[in-house]
Structure formats: C-alpha cells, structure tokens
Amino acid sequence: MGKNVCNKRRKNQSGPLFGEYKDKAKRKISVEKMKMVIKSKAARKHVSLGKAVVGMLEESVTGKQKTQSRRYHDLDWLFGTWNKKQSADFQKHLAETRKIDPELWE
C-alpha cells in the first residue's frame, strides 16, 4: 500500500528529479549550459564527468566546497637521484630506527 502511494505522488510531482521539464520556460539553465559547466569543472579538477556531478551536488547540499590537497614540488629534484647503494644504506638506517626497544615499554 505504501509503495503505491509513493509511486502516485512521484508521478504527480514535476521537476528535474522526477522527469524532464515539459516547458523550457521553467528551466533556470539550459541543458547545453549545464553540460558546459560540468565539462569545464571536470577538466579543471581532472576528474570524470560523474565525479564532477557528484561533487557539484555535494557542494549544493552542504554549501561547502571540497578542498583538494595541494601538491608541492619543492622536493621533486630528490626523486630518482639515489643509486642502489645509497638507497640500500638509507633503508638499512631506516630499519634501525624502526626497532622497538622493549625496555622503553616496561
């Protein structure tokens, strides 16, 4: 019984969540403009169109923009500069620092 009531109410409601607008005058934004906004946001954030839409919905519901972590490039020059011996030495010293001293935990 409850299921039929929901279906009847859903059919009688109008709006973007329950079907297409039959009258273009009711739209505040054109479909082409929506596509353009979604595509530009997806390209700007380097995400898929689906993730862009979900992000926009989250922003509209919560009122907050999702912050992305900032990428820093100040240590980029270090990547790939160690040879195998230097890397092995570093890993050896790092392993020594990871040892647990049982006396400290008594």
N, C-alpha and C positions, 0 to 999 in steps of 0.2 A: 504494500500500500504506500509506504513512504517513498519507494522508488518511483512510482508513477507520479506522485506529487512533484518530485524534483524535476522529472522529465517535462511535465506540463509547464512548470514555472520556467524552465530553461528555454523552452520553445517560444514562450511569450516575451522573454526579455530580448532586448536588442542591444547592440554594442559590439565592440571588437572581440570580446571574449566569447560571445555566443553566436557569432556568424558575421558575415560581411555586411557592411553598411549598404543599404539599397539606395540611399540618397547621398550623393557625393557632397552635398552642401553640409552634411553633419560632420564630415571629417575636418579635423583641425590641421592635418598634414597629409599631403598626397602620398600615395604608395611609392612613387618614384623618389620623393624626398626622403622617405623612411629608408629605402634601400640605400640611397647615397650616404645617409648619416651612419647607418650600420656598417657599410663597407669601409667608410673612412675611419671609423672608430676601431674596427678590426685591424685595419692596416697600420694605424698609429700605434696600437698596443701589441701588434704582431701575434694576434690570436685568430681563431676561426670565427666565422660569422655567428655560429651558435653560441660560442663563449662571449662574443661581443653582445649579443642579445640578452643573454643571462645576466651579464654584468650591468647592462643598462636597466634591466628590470630590478636587480638588487639595489642599484642606486636610487631608482624612483621609489621603491618601497621603504628603504632605510633612510634615505636622504643623505647618505654618506657615500663618498667615492672610495673605492677600494684602492689602497695605496700599494704601489709596487715597490719591491726592494730596489734600491739604487745600485747600479753597477759601478764599481770603481776600477780604474785602470792603472793605479799608481804602482802596482806590483807586477804588472804584465811582463816587464823586462826580465823577471826572475824565471819565468816558465821556460822549461827546456834548456836551462843553462848549465845544469849539473851533468857531469859524466857519470858513468855507472859506479865508479869507485866513490865519488863524492856522495852519491845517493845512498850507497850501502853504508858508508860511515855515518851519515845522518840517521838512517834507520836504526843502526846499532845504538847510537847515543839516545835516540828517542825511546827505544825499548828499555834502556836502563832507567829512564825517568818514569816509566810506567810500572815498575816493580813495586809491589806493596810491601811495606815494612810491617811485619806482624807486631813488633814492639809498640808501634805508634797506636795500634788498635786495642791494646790491653788496658 
